[in-house]
Structure formats: structure tokens, C-alpha cells
Amino acid sequence: MGISIDFTKAQEITRERLRAERTPLLQALDVAQLRNLADPVVLADIEAKKQVLRDATQQVDGLTTLDELKAVQLPVLEALV
């Protein structure tokens, strides 16, 4: 009998990894947001970047192999403000 992989559990582990990786990025964006409260253009850009990071875990739902789960990364954002 071979090793059995619970793919649903593997997906959740991948989501948690992505969440852990994005936390410091979101924190940096929060700081940038506070520093730029007077500039609505910059605030909109920051909010868009934050949304991209929040949505990153949704990509896990469409993956079907363990290799895909291992390879998934956070999207690359332009330099933080």
C-alpha cells in the first residue's frame, strides 16, 4: 500500500503558506496607506495591491496536482509605495 495524500489538506496547507507569506506585505502596505492618506491616487493603488494579495489564495482552488500546489507563489507586485 502506497502513501496517500489528502489533496484537500494539501490545498489548505498551501493557502496557509500563502497567507503567511503575504502578511508582511500587507503590513507594509498598511503603513504606506497611513503615510499617504492625503493622496487618493496612491491610496487607490495601495488598495488594488492589497486586493491582489487577498485574492492570491483563491488560485489554489483551481489547482489539481501536488506539483502545482508546490509551485504556486504570490503575485509579484510593483515596488511598495
C-alpha positions in Angstrom: 0.0 0.0 0.0 1.4 3.4 -1.0 1.4 6.7 0.6 -2.0 8.5 0.4 -2.1 12.3 0.1 -5.2 14.2 1.3 -5.3 16.8 -1.6 -7.9 18.9 0.3 -5.5 19.2 3.2 -2.6 19.9 0.9 -4.6 22.8 -0.6 -5.3 24.2 2.9 -1.6 24.0 3.8 -0.8 25.9 0.6 -3.4 28.5 1.4 -1.8 28.9 4.9 1.6 29.2 3.4 0.5 32.0 1.0 -1.3 33.8 3.9 1.9 33.7 6.0 4.0 35.0 3.0 1.6 37.8 2.3 1.2 39.1 5.9 4.4 41.2 5.9 3.5 42.6 2.5 0.0 43.6 3.7 1.6 45.2 6.8 4.0 47.2 4.7 1.0 48.3 2.5 -0.9 49.3 5.7 2.0 51.5 6.7 2.2 53.0 3.2 -1.6 53.6 3.3 -1.3 55.6 6.6 1.5 57.6 5.2 -0.4 58.6 2.1 -3.9 59.4 3.4 -3.9 62.7 1.6 -3.3 61.2 -1.8 -6.3 59.4 -3.3 -4.4 58.2 -6.3 -1.7 56.5 -4.2 -4.4 55.1 -1.8 -6.3 53.5 -4.8 -3.0 51.9 -6.0 -2.3 50.6 -2.5 -5.8 49.2 -2.1 -5.5 47.5 -5.5 -2.3 45.8 -4.5 -3.8 44.7 -1.2 -6.7 43.2 -3.0 -4.4 41.3 -5.3 -2.7 39.8 -2.2 -6.0 39.0 -0.6 -7.2 37.2 -3.8 -4.0 35.1 -4.0 -5.3 32.2 -2.0 -8.2 31.7 -4.5 -5.8 30.4 -7.1 -5.3 27.3 -5.0 -8.9 26.2 -5.8 -8.1 25.7 -9.5 -5.0 23.6 -9.0 -5.2 19.9 -9.5 -1.7 18.4 -8.7 0.7 18.5 -5.9 3.4 19.9 -8.2 1.1 22.9 -8.9 0.5 23.4 -5.2 4.2 23.4 -4.5 4.9 25.9 -7.3 2.2 28.4 -6.6 3.5 31.8 -5.5 2.2 35.2 -4.5 1.8 37.5 -7.5 4.7 39.9 -8.0 3.7 43.5 -7.2 5.4 46.7 -8.3 7.5 48.2 -5.6 5.6 49.1 -2.5 4.9 52.7 -2.2 
